[in-house]
């Protein structure tokens, strides 16, 4: 065999190895893209598989996993804060409604006792105040 034939054989082997490597990388990139798609669609809670042949793809998968972890933590934090806010509003609403209901009861008693008195003007003002106060309590209850 001549030197040219040996060079062609070596170049052919080299090209076959490069083609094989190229096909492996393409397959891993498609696999990684499918895994990212599953994460984005919410169909998977698993981390990306980082047992890859190429170190750069492995590094990219690791970075994407860290990003995914931070996103999950952020969502969990928002949900915790939202729940805390709901509980706080419910507690504040309850703490306000109880004394306001007592005041409303006292106003009703005062109105009943004023009906027996001669002072009708005071009874009308008390009725308006009670109506405004009742509307305010109803507004607080809706919170």
WOCORQUI-V821144 format. One record per pair of residues at least 12 apart in sequence whose C-alpha atoms are under 6 Angstrom apart, sorted by the first residue. I is the first residue (numbers start at 1). J is the second residue. If there is no record, write none. Layout:
# WOCORQUI-V821144
{{I;J} {I;J}}
This chain:
# WOCORQUI-V821144
{{47;65}}
